[in-house]
Amino acid sequence: MALKPSDPWAQVGIYTGLGFVLFGGIACGYLLGGLLDAWLGTRPIFAMLIAAAGFAGALIEILRILDRIEKRASGNDSNSGPRAG
């Protein structure tokens, strides 16, 4: 079932989900890094490094989602092949 692009609740759901993607990437990175720090007996260096990697990964995913939304809004919904332009 495809949602209409003008449906305001669909847009609220999509853009609210972006915040969860960002939080999830950072939180999972921090938790995994904390476990690694506890296992190795180090200071929270791995927690910070892996949280930063989680932030970067979440940011890339958010940009991909926004790119997909923009393509659907413009009518170009093909996900295959190189970009023309």
Long-range contacts (C-beta under 8 A, 24 or more apart in sequence): 5-72, 5-73, 14-65, 14-69, 17-65, 18-62, 18-65, 18-66, 21-58, 21-61, 21-62, 21-65, 22-55, 22-58, 22-59, 22-62, 24-58, 25-54, 25-55, 25-57, 25-58, 25-59, 25-61, 26-51, 26-54, 26-55, 26-58, 27-54, 28-54, 29-53, 29-54, 29-55, 29-57, 30-54
